[in-house]
Amino acid sequence: MKKNHVTHLAGVAVGLCGLGLSAAGLVWALDVGDVKQEWTPEGKKLAAERIKLPAHDEMVVIPAGEFLMGSNKKVDRLAYQAEMPQRTIYLDAYEIDKYEVTTVQYLKYVLANNLDPQVDWKFDGGNFQETMVNHPIMHVTWFEADAYCKWAGKRLPTEAEWEKAARGADGRIYPWGNQPAGLTRANFGRTGLSGPVRDRPERLLLYPPIISVDKYDNAVSPYGLFQMVGNVAEWVADWYDKDYYKTGPDRNPKGPETGTHKAFRGGGWIDSTPTVRVAQRNGTDPKTSMNWLGFRCARDVPAEQSAAASPVSQNVP
């Protein structure tokens, strides 16, 4: 199956600004084009066993109602122009995945549709390492993320849906409140830190490894969603327009009708503090796949189900 992927290329460092992102960091990128990974018979047999492992497939109902979308520079000094102004937006009820889509969930999709394994799955005849079963899937284009969600009977969330699920109704800066992202709350790059940690050369101090999607239970969103910032950034449904928050409708915004880039949210392991905020938004070519970019899915729900969701907490520390 011909597809573009991105895989690790050690020693190549480019600024995120060059990719249209908002913070500096490392990206290991290689357009492998026609390169593909193939199953071995043993690998496919092992994959059939691996998909029997428990999956983090819970969904959370987000109730219909208003929330504060975007940033207020007076409250969040790290806010970018693309996040402003902050506005009150109404959304109908919907469901969204509690966790990022995992490698084992994506493996089920790959096997069900007789697809080739991911290029970066280089172990056990085409499989990912067993220690990665609960890691978020990465190296997927927007089109692949969209196809997976449709196969699962879902869809990608809109930017507005993603943001409400991440911050609740009160306009908080982070899923847990307004206290800055710390190393005990999110899996993100340490490039914005200062002092001895920042100056040491070891990569893992600056760019941490990917972790399981159920970590950081002390930093869930008001609706109980995990890792809405950090670990991997997440594709959303919308075309990206840096001015859309100024011009979009106040009710169920779905993004521009056309565009060249698709939006992604949440920041990843390569990003620093300015990027791991719930209002931070950006976009890239939908054919792009990156080792810091994954997704979660959403779906519509009947209005009568919207009362089933109550925020875990609306306290803003």
N, C-alpha and C positions, 0 to 999 in steps of 0.2 A: 504494500500500500504506500503510495508516494505521499509524503507529507513533510512539512518543514518542522524541525524541532530545534531546540536549543539545548546544548549539553555543556558540561563543565569544560573549560579550557583554562587550565591553571596558568597564572602569570599574566593574563590579560586583564587589565583594569581600565574601566572607562567610567567617567562621571555620569551619574544619573541625569544630570542636567542635559547631557547630550542625547538622552533618550526621551526628553520631554518630562522628566520627573523633577521632584522638588528638592531632593537631598543628594549629597554625594555618597558614593559607595562603590562596591565592587560588583561587577556582573561578569560571570563567566559565560561567554556566548559563542556559539558556533552554528552557522547555518549548515546543517548537514544534508539538506535537500533530499537527494535520492537515497541516502543511507537509511537502512531500516534494520530493525532487529527482527529475528525470526524465531519462532518456537522450535524447540526440539521435541520429539515425542515424549521424552521424560519430563521436560519442562511443562508441557501442556497437561500431563497427568498430574504433576504436582500442583499446577494452577487450579485444577478441578477440585483438589483437596483444600487448597488455601481459601477458596471462596466460601467454604463452609464455616470459616471463622466468624465470630460475632462481628456485626457491623454497627457503627455508630450512626444509625439512620433515623434517630428521633427528629420530629419536627415540633415547632412551637407556634401556637396561634398568636398573631399580633392583632389586637383588637382594632376595630375601626375608630378613627378619631384624629385629632390634630396633634402635631408635634412641631418643635422648632427645628428647622432645617437650615444648614449653613452656619456661618461664623459671624460673631460680633467682635470686631477688632478691640473694642474696649474691654471685653472679657477674655479673649484669647489673643495674646500678643503674637502668637505664631501663625495666625490666620493668613491665608493667601487670597488674592483678589478673586480667584475662581470659586472660592467658597462663600463669597459675599454677594448680596446682603443676607443676613439671617431673616427668615420669613416663617410665618405660620402656614403649614401645609396640612391638608386633610388627605388621609388615605383610607380606602375601604379595608376591611379585614383581609388578612392573608396568612398563610403559613410559610415558615422558612426553616431550613435545616438548623438544628441546634449546633451542629459541628460542621466544619469544612468536609467536603467529600474526600474520603480516604482512598488509599491505594487499593485496598481490598474491594471496596465498593466499585471502583472504576474497573478493576479486573473482571468483575462479574459482567460488566457491560462489554468489555473487550471479548470475552469468551462467548457471550450470547450472540454477538454480531460477527464472530469469526474474523476479528481484527488482529493485526500484528501487535506484539507487545510494544510498550514504550521504548524509545531508543535508550533511555537511561536505565532500563531494567536489564542488567547485564549479568544476573546471577541465576543459577539453577535453570538453565535452558530457556531463558526469556523472562523469568520472574524477577520481581524485586526481592531484596533480602527480607527474611521473615521478621526481622526487627522493625521493618517499615510498614507493617500491616495497618497500623493506626496512624501513620503519617498522612498528611494531606497530599492528594495527588498534585503533581506539578508538571511542567513541560506540556501543558495542553493549550491549544489555541482557543480563541473565543468560540470558534465554530465547533470544536470538539466538546467544549464545556456545554454549549447550547444543545448539541446532539445528545449528550449524556442526560441532561435534565429532561429533555423530551422523551427519551427512552424510559426514564424512571417515572413518567407521568407528571412531570413538574415543568418548571421553566426557570430561567435565571431571574433573580430579583431585579427590580428597577433600582436606580441609584437612591431614590427616595425611600423605597422599601428597605433597602440595605441600611440606610442611615437611621431610620426610625428603630429598626431592630437592634442597632448597635448602641443607641443613646437614650432610648425612651422618649418621653415627651418634653423633657425639661431643658434641652439644649446643652447638656453637659459636654465637656470636651473629650472625655474618655469614657469607655463603657462603664467604668467603676465610679466615675465622678469627675472632679476637676483637679485632683492631684496629678502631677506629671507622671508619665509612664516611667516605671522603675524596673529593675532587673527581676523583681519578684512578681511582676504583674503581666509582662508581655515578653515575647521572644523577638527581639529586634537588635539591630546593629548598634555597636557602642561608639560609633564614629563621632557622635556629638558630645561625648564625655570628655572631661579634662583630667589632668593629673596623671599619676603613675599608670592607671589602667589604660588610658588613651595612648600613652607613649610606648607601651610594650609592644613588641613585634608579633607576638603569637596571634595567629589568625583567629582562633576560637575565642579570644578575649574581645575581638572586634566584631566578628561575624559568627554567631553561634550556630550549632547544628539544628536542623529541623527536629521538631519534637512531636509527640502524639497530640492529636486534636483535642483530647480531653484534659490537658494540663491547664494550670492557672484557674482553678475553680474559685480562687479569691478575687478574680477580675472579670467575672461574667457581666454581661449587659443587664439592664433592668428587667429584661424578659428571660434571662437565664442562658443566653447564647454564649458560647465559648469562642475565644480568640478572634473577636471582631477587629482587633488590631494585632499586628505582629504575626510571626511564623510564616505565613504566605499572604500576599495580597490576593484579592478576589475579583475575578471578572463579574461584571453586572450586565444587564440587558442593554442599557442605553448606548446610543452613539454619544461620543464625548464632545462637548462644546464648553469652552472655558467661561462663556458668558451665559450659560443656560440658567444658572441660579438667579440671574437678573430678569430673565424673560419668560421662564417656564410658568405654567398655570399653577394656581394655588390648590387644585384638587387633582389627585392622582396623576402627577406628572410622570411621563414615560420617556422623556428625553427627546432630542431632535428627531425628525423623520428620516434624515439621511446624515451621512458623515463619512469620514475617512478613518477615524479611530474609535475604538470601543472603550468605554470607561472601566476602570478598576478601582477598588477601594481597599482601605485597611492597612496598607503597608506590610512589609515582610521582614524576613530575617536580615536583609541587607540594609534596611532603612534605619534612619536615626529618629530621634524624638519628634521633630517637626512633622514627620510623615505618619507616625502611628497615632493619629488623632482621628476621631470618627467623622469629622467634616472634611478632612483632606481628600481631594479628588484629583484624578488624572486619567489619561487615556493613552492607548497605543494601538498599533496596527492589529486588527483582529486575527491576522495570520501568524502573529508572534506567539512563541511559547518560551517561557522563561523558568529558570530554576527557583524563582521566588513568587510564582504566580499560580494560584489555584482557583477554587470557586466553591460555592454552596448553592443550593437550589431553593426555589420557592414555589408556591401554588396558591390559587384563589380558594377561598372558603365561603360557604354561605354566610350571610350576615348574621343568622341566628347563632352561629358558632363563635362569633367574635367575643362574646361575653366569657368564653372559657379561659381567656388569657388575662392574668393579672400580673403586673410587673413584680418581680421578686423584691425590688426595693427602688424607691424613687428618692432616697436620701442622696445628697450630693456632698461628699466630704471635701 
